Amino acid sequence: MSELSDKLAQPCRVCGHSTTESRWKVANQTLDQCETCKFVQVRNKPDAATIAAIYSETYFAHAKYCDPQALHFENTRRLELLKPYLPENATLLDAGCSIGDFIDLAKKTYQCSGTDISEYAIKLAAQRHPELASRLEARPLEGNMFGGQQFDAICMWDVIEHLWDPAPVLENLLGRLKPGGHFFISTPAIDAPIARAMGRYWAFMTPPEHLSFFTKKSFYRLFREKENTQLVTLFRRGKWANLGFIGYKFRRVAPQWTQNLSNIFSHRWLRHRNVYVPTRDVQYLVVRKLITPRGG
């Protein structure tokens, strides 16, 4: 990772601070860090063709986990996170639901809806969950959805890091949340020790797929200072994956160094082995929308 030191008059897309500092070069992308909240943002917005290429049908058709069992472990953990905060049959929006893997588990307990920017992903989700087809929408998270319906809970699992400008998306989704409802988020933690140690070879350092990298401080800035939200908890964990997925990540972040290692992991007898990787670089948040805003 190339270290840079120039300071730029480019506002932070989370807190609006006027100056960000250019810190790293990764995959021909410059990443800038806010001096105030430490949010890290990709400097140049990808064009529509780049975004379309990233989120093509192959993005969803290619199973990055290679084995659905690892994804099942992840989604089971997410579902357990919801249970202390939500009664059975609560209304739940999966924002960025992809092809509906989490909905597959959550629909047994909650009234699920889902939205994703990809029409192809929503088509697959509707095929998998035909009884929910009317509650699955393909649209950007910035727009109106489900006729302005409000939900008891909204979750964004590994979505916010893909957003160019996350603050207005979060504001819009909070508007879709009932007072007293809960917002659940998971995303990589760029201030985790392993992220700082690995630099450009950190597994989640994949611009322009990932465009926004949050620190604990940037989340505090987003939610603790808002009048109508309470940051209930923020904690960090590792990730369930299989060796095939780990090999895929090695190829993404360091193809010139890790070809032999990734080839070993791609062997059929190894690639479906699931392991828990205790990196503690995935952060989970629970945010509550206050019934009465502070000061109200």
Secondary structure, DSSP 8 states (H G I E B T S, - for coil): -EE---EE----TTT--S-EEEEEEETTEEEEEETTT--EEESS---HHHHHHHTSHHHHHS-TTSSHHHHHHHHHHHHHHHTTT--TT-EEEEET-TTTHHHHHHTTTSEEEEEES-HHHHHHHHHH-GGGGGGEEE--TTS--GGG--EEEEEEES-GGG-SSHHHHHHHHHHTEEEEEEEEEEEEBTTSHHHHHHGGGSTT--TTT--EEB-HHHHHHHHTTSTTEEEEEEEEEEEEEEHHHHHHHHHHH-HHHHHHHHHHHTSHHHHT-EEEEEEEEEEEEEEEE-SS-TT-
